[in-house]
Each structure stands twice: as C-alpha cells, then as structure tokens.
Amino acid sequence: MPKMKSNRSLMKRIKVTGSGKLKYVHAYKGHHAPYKTAKQSRQLRRAGIIDKTDYSRIKFMIVK
C-alpha cells in the first residue's frame, strides 16, 4: 500500500496554530474591493479559524 499524500494546495492555504487550531486567510478580499463596506473589508483582513466540525475532514487531507 503506498503512502498517503497530503493535499499540497490545502497545505499552502492553512496553518496550524500552537494550540492545534487551523487558521486560514479569508477569500473575496480583493475582488470588487471599492464596493465593499469598510466593516466588511476590515473583517476580511483578520484570519479565520476553521470550525471544529471540519477538523476531521481537513486533517485527513493534511496527513504528513
């Protein structure tokens, strides 16, 4: 049986924090940026944390 390969495109998009949470950068930040409200642009700047319900699915893809 060959080794499992990790999803390299996903590995470039998420980072594992020190406490084990999965952090990602929000999408839709640059497209149509002038038409977004200041609140929306400010909230998109912050990093997002992947929900715990998705951990098992994501961890399967980032097997090392």
C-alpha positions in Angstrom: 0.0 0.0 0.0 1.5 3.4 -1.0 1.8 6.2 1.5 -0.9 8.8 1.8 -0.1 12.1 0.1 -1.1 15.4 1.7 -3.1 17.9 -0.3 -0.4 20.4 -1.2 -2.8 23.2 -2.3 -4.5 23.0 1.1 -1.2 23.0 2.9 -0.4 26.3 1.3 -3.7 27.9 2.4 -3.9 26.8 6.1 -1.6 27.0 9.1 -1.8 25.0 12.3 -1.6 27.3 15.4 0.3 26.4 18.6 -2.9 25.2 20.2 -3.7 23.0 17.2 -6.4 25.1 15.6 -6.4 25.6 11.8 -6.1 29.2 10.6 -6.8 30.4 7.1 -6.9 33.7 5.1 -10.3 34.9 4.1 -11.3 34.9 0.4 -13.1 37.7 -1.6 -10.8 40.4 -0.1 -9.6 42.0 -3.3 -12.4 41.3 -5.9 -14.7 44.4 -6.1 -12.9 45.9 -3.2 -14.2 49.5 -3.7 -17.8 48.4 -3.4 -17.3 46.6 -0.1 -18.1 48.4 3.1 -15.3 49.4 5.4 -16.7 46.9 8.0 -16.6 44.1 5.5 -13.0 44.9 4.4 -11.8 45.1 8.0 -13.4 41.8 8.9 -11.9 40.0 5.8 -8.4 41.2 6.9 -8.5 39.1 10.0 -7.5 35.4 9.9 -10.3 32.9 10.1 -10.4 29.8 12.3 -11.7 26.6 10.7 -14.8 25.2 12.5 -14.3 22.1 14.7 -16.8 20.2 12.7 -14.5 20.3 9.7 -11.3 19.2 11.6 -11.6 15.5 10.8 -12.1 16.2 7.1 -9.3 18.7 6.8 -6.8 16.7 8.9 -7.3 13.7 6.6 -6.1 16.0 3.7 -3.0 17.4 5.6 -1.5 14.0 6.6 2.2 14.2 6.7 
